[in-house]
Amino acid sequence: MQTTFTAEQLKNPATARSNEILRACVHCGFCTATCPTYQVLGDELDSPRGRIYLIKDMLENDRDPDEKTVKHIDRCLSCLACMTTCPSGVHYMHLVDHARDYIEKRYKRPFSDRALRWILARILPYPTRFRLALLGAKIGRPFARLMPDARLRAMIEMAPKTIPPVSRNDDPQSFPAQGAPLKRVALMTGCAQKALNTDINDATIRLLTRQGCEVVVAEGAGCCGALTHHMGKTSESYATAARNIKAWCAEMDGQGLDAIVINTSGCGTTVKDYGHMFRNGPLAADAARVSAIAKDVSEVLHDLAGNADPDAMPNPAKGDIAGIDAPKAPTPAHHGLTVAYHAACSLQHGQQIKSYPKDLLKRAGFTVVEPADPHLCCGSAGTYNLMQPEISKQLKERKVRTLQAKNPDVIAAGNIGCMMQIGSAAGVPVVHTVELLDWASGGPKPPALSQEKGTNLQIPRLR
């Protein structure tokens, strides 16, 4: 794509990066075939190619965003399926991030939009505030249908029926490895996940320590910044990210870290991009160090398993995880359980991790199935289901139909947002992949599997 940015405009690093991305686009339109919003709305401007044209026009002409441009960019999920599909390597993520930052600075939204975004930015990244908000939503649930705004209804309906108690495992501390230590890793405990489901971090800690990892929850680490970053609130997201960088670098410079483990794939995509986000600032070197060792939990488990063939017998001499591989006798309770694996967009498109979770589940003895069109988003996408509830609902209904068509015993995913989105309508338990792997290797049965079919409740226990 030809661009006409001036030399003065290109002095801005964000504009220079957007210029590189725009020039890589060849207008082929392959992205439209895998764009969820284009599939639902059928509008070219609600496809990556259409949005690229809008962003190019806005940035090149240095003009204030108009309502039309903002509407179509706001409708983008940032699922990044377009990046997986694109034959030209167009880095759409960095382009749309720049556009959102630009819009936030130069467009005055209607009061209701500004108020909603302010509330989300002040509540979701803070677990204590989020818990209080969930309590309020629980109280207001009977009146949800009376709410005039679909977005307010979506916020109330999102709240789980049971709010989990605080887990002590989320506090800064160290968990020793069981047996000979193989790795020292920092676990990112996150923000919204700590309010919505404490079983995930608990299961991750048990699983990693059982496989020979010392697990550290670093002092000062918290929200990754993704929630505010995707709303264009760049200064807020960078401040949050900077605290993480400093916290993890203190551990790296102290006793050292082999990996920063992330079990919420949306956070993982953002943390792995810290090196780019801070490339022109004083934290550039440290941010690059953090991004270099940031790993999804499935990557770490795959590394510990020695990259073995999922159908091969474990070989402890090569570092295979004997605790995850399904024992031959006696037949464990989980053996043969049918798991429908939902591939979170931030994992399969944002981080290009596609086979590891499925391979690990198969090795553990589960029967793994995938829904039709696994590349399409479920409609959660961070705060998208709260800000674009109508589109999100259509995507959720389609995703749930394809999962239910596989008649699974349980649905597994690697992202809390997807779990909440799908779990509200799935009719079968929805759990995190690590919960199943923890169960298969000696941990407790996931609480969601102990509930009546259709409740999808996660009832955590303090340990």
N, C-alpha and C positions, 0 to 999 in steps of 0.2 A: 504494500500500500504506500503510495506516495504521500509524503507529509511536507508541510511548509512552515515549520516552526522557525522563528527568528533566532539569531545567535543569542540575543538577550534572553529569550525564553528558555533556551537550552542550558543557560547557566544554572537554572533550577534543577537539582539532581532528580527530583521526582518527574519533572517534565522530560528530562533527557532519557530517563528510563522508559517512560511511556512512549516516547518517540521510537525507541528501539523496538518496543513491542508492536506498535502500530505498523512499522515498516516490515515486520515479519509476516503480517497477515496478507494472504493472497486472494481473499474473497471467495474461497472455494465453497463455503457453506456446509462443510462436513459437520460443523459444530451444531447445526440446527437439528440434526437427526438424533442427537443425544441430550439436547437441552430440555429439561423437564418443563420449564415455563412455556417454551415454544410448543411443546407437545400438548399442553393444556389450553393455551390461549390462541395459538395459531397466528400470532402477530410477529412479523419479522423483527420489529423493534423489541420484542421480548425474547430474542435469541442473542447469543453472543455476538454474531456478526452485526446485528442491528444495533446493539449497545455500543459496539466498537465505533460505528459510524457516529453515533450521538456523542460519545466521549471525545472522539477526534475533533468534531466540529466545535464542541465546547472549549476544549483546551487550546486548539490552534487559534481560535478567534478571541481567546482570553475574555470570554463573555460570562456574565452571570448566568447560572443555570436557570432554565425555564421549567415550568410545571411539567411539561411533557417529558423532558429529559429525566427529571428527577423521578417521575412515576415509573419509567421503564427500568431505570437503574435500581430503584428500590425493590423492584420485583425480582431482581437477580438473587438466587439462592446462595451463590458462591459455592455451589456443589463441585465445581471444577471438572465436571464431566467433559466439558469442551476441551480442556487441556489434555485429557487422555486421548480424545479423538483427533485433535488437530495434527495434521501431517507436517505443519510448518513450525511447530514448537512455539506457538504464540503463548506467552506467559500472561494469560488473562487475569490471573489473581492479582498481580502487581498493578495491572492497569485499572481494574475496578476498585482496588483499594485506594489508588490515587484519586479516582473520580469521586469516591465517597468523601474523602478528606476535603477535596475541592468544593463539593456541594455543601458540606457542613459549614465551611467558612464563608460561603458566598450566597447561600440561599436561605431565606427566612421561611420556614415551614409554618403551616397553620398551627395555632396554639395547641390544639389537641395532640398533634403529632409531636410537637416540641415537649409537651408535658409527658407523654408516654415514653419518649426516648430518655428524658431526664430521669423518670422513675426507674426504668429498667437499668440504666447505668448506675443508679445509686443503690439498687437493691440486689440484683442478680450476682454481682461479683463478691458480695459480702455474705458469707454463710449465716451469720446471726440475723442480719436484717432479712435475709431471704426466708429463714425459718419463721420469723414473725409475720412476714407477708403471706406465707403459705397457711399459717394459722388463720389469718384474716380471710383468705380465699376459702378455706374450709368452712368458716362460719357463713360466708356469703354464698356458698354453693346453691342452697335452695332458691336463691333469688337470681341466679345467673340468667335465666330466660327473660327476666324483666329488664336486663341491661340494654340500653339503646345502642351501644357501640359494640360491634362484633369483636373488637380487640379486647375489650374488658371482659366479655364472656369467655374469650379464649384464655385469658389469664386466670380466671376463676376455675375453669374446667381443667386446666393443666395441673392444678394442685393435686397431689396424691391424697387418697382417703386417709392414709396413715402417715404421719410425719415421723421420720425415724429419730431416735434419740442421738445425741452427740456421741461420736466414737472417740475414745481416748487415743486411739491409734493415729488420729490426724494431728496430734500435738507434736511439736519438734522433739525428736528422740531417735534412738538407734535400736534396730532389731538385729540381734546377732544371727549369723548363718548357722544352720543346723549341719553339723559335720564340718569337714574341711572347707574353709571359705574359698570360693572361686572368684567372686566379684564383690565389689563394694559399689552400691548404686544408691542414687537419691530418688525417692518416689515423689512425684508431683501429686499432691492430694487434691488440688483443684479448689473450686469455689462452689458452684451450683451443685456439683456432685456430692459435696459434703453435707448439703442440706436435703437433697432428694434421696440419696441411697448410700448409706455408709457400708453396706456389705461389700461393695466393689473394692475399696481400698483395703478392707480387712482381708478379703480373699487374696488380693494381690500380695500383701505382706506375707501371709502364710505360705503362699505358693513359692514366692521368690526365696524366702529363708529356707524352705524345705529343699530347694534346688541349689543351695550353697551360696546364696547371696546375703551379704550384710546390707540391710535396707535402712537408709537414713531419711528422715523427714527433716529437711533443713530449716533452721531458724530464719524467718523472714520471707520464705517463699509462699506464694499464694496464687491468686488468679493469674492466668497467662496473659490476659489483656485482649483475648479474642472478641469477647462480647462487645466491648466498647470500640475496638478496632474496626469491626464490621459495620458499626454505626457511623464511622467517619470521625469519631472522637479520638483523634490521633494522640493528642497530648496526654489524655487520660490513660490510653492503652500503653503508651510508651513508659509512663511513670510506673505502671504496674509491672511491665516487663522488666524494667531496670532493676526493680527490687528482687525479682527472681534471679536475674543475672548475677547480682552482687551476692545473693545468698548461696547460689550454687558454686560460684567461683571461690567463695570462702571455703567450701568443702573440698573443691578441687585442689586448692592451694594448701589445704590442711592435710587430712589423711588420704586425699585423692578419691576420684570417682572413675569407675569404668563406664558408667552410663547414667543418664538421667531418664528414668522410666516414667512413661506417661500412659495412663490407661483410659484416657478420654481422647479419642482421635482428633476431635476438633482442636483441642489444646495442643496436641502433638504437631499438627500442621503449622500452627502459629509459632511454637517454640523453635521448630526447625527453620523458621524464617527469620529468627532474631538476627542472624548474621546480616541479612539483607536490610532489615528494618533499621539497624544501628550502624550501617556501613560508613556513614559520613560523620559519625560523632565520636566523642571520647571513649565510649564503651564498645567501639567497633571490634577490638581484638577479643575482649571478654565475651561479647555476644557471639562471635564466630566460634569461640571455644565451646560455648554452651550448645549451640546448634550442632556442632560436630559430634557430640556424644548423646544428643537427645534421641531416644528410641521409643517406639511403641512397645508395650509390654510383650506383644507377640514376637517382635524382633529379638528381644532379649531371650525369651524362652526358646526361640528357634536357634539362636547362637549357642545356648547352653546344651541344646540337643545335638550339637555337632553337625547341623545341616543335614541330618540323616534323612534317608528315604522314609516317608511316612508309613510305608508298608514293610519296612525292614525291622528286624528285631533290634532292641537297644543294645549298644555296646558301651558299657561304662568306661572302658579304656579310652574310648574316643570322646568321652564327655556326654554321651547320650543320657537323657533324663529317664532313668528307669521308673521313677515315680509317676511319670505322666503316661508312659506306655501301658496299655491295657494288660493286666495280668491274665494269664491263661486259665488259672483255676485258683480258688473257686470263682465262678462267674460273678463279677461285681454287679451291684444294683443298677448302675448306670449303663452297663454294657448293652449296646444295640439301641439305646434310646435315640429316637429320630430328632435331630436338631436341624431346624431351618436356619441357615446362617444368613443374616442380613449384613451386607457389606456397607458400612458407613461411607458416605461420599468422601469425608475428610481422610479416611484410611485408604480407600482404593484409588481415589483420584488425587487427593491432596498429598498423600505420602507414597502412593504407588505400591501399597502393600495389599496384595490380593490373595495369595495362597497360604501364608503362614498360619492365620487363625484356623482355617479349614484343615490344614495338615495336622496341626496340634490336636484338634478335636478328634480327627480320625485315629491318630496314634493312641489317643486315650480310650478308644473303644466306642465312640459315638458314631451313629450313622448320620452323615451330613448331607443335607439336600439344600439346593438353592432355588429361589423363586425365579420366575420369568423376568426378564429385563432387570437383572440385579444392578445394572449400572445407573438406574434412575433413582433419584432422591425420594426419601419418604416424606419430605416437607418440613422437617424439624429445623435444620439449618440455623442453629444458635437461637436467635430471637425471632426468626422468620415466622414461625407459627403463631407468634404473638402480634406481629406487625402486619402480616399478610394472611390472616386466618382463612379467608375464602380459598385462595390458591393452595395453601397448605393442606386444607381439609381434602381437597380433590386428590392431591398427591398421596396423602395418608391412606385414603380409601383404596386407591389403586394398589399401593404397596401391600396393604393388609390382605387384599383379595389374592394377590399372587403368593403370599406366604401361606395363607390358609389352604390354598389349592394343593399344597404339598402335604397336608394333613400331619403336621409335626406334633411331637410331644412337647416341645419347647422351642422358643426362638432365641437365638443368641446374637448379640451385637457387641461392638467395641466402643460405643459412644453413648453416654447417658441421655443426650437429647433424643437420639433415635429410639432408645428404650422407652422413654416417656411417651413419645409420639405414637409408636406402634402399640405399646402396651395398653393404651387407653381404649383400643378397639380390637385387639388381636383375638381375644377369647381363649388364649393359652398363655402360660407363663412366658415372660420375656426377661432374660437374664444376661449378664455380661459374660463374655467368653471365659474370662478368668475364673468366674464362679464355678463353671462346669469343670474346668481343668483342676481347680483346687479340690473339688469334690472327688474327681476321678483319682487324685493322687493322695487321698487320705484326709481331706478336709471335710467339713460338714456339708450336708445336702443343702443346696441353695434354698433359702427361706421361701422364695417364690414358688418352688416346686412342692412345698408342703402345704400350700394354700389350696382352696377349692378352685377348680378349673374356672377360669374367666375372671378371677379377681385381680391377678397380676400384681399383688401387693408385695413389696419388699419390706419385711419386718426385721430390721437389724437387731443384733444383740450386742451389748457391751461385753468386751472380753478383757 
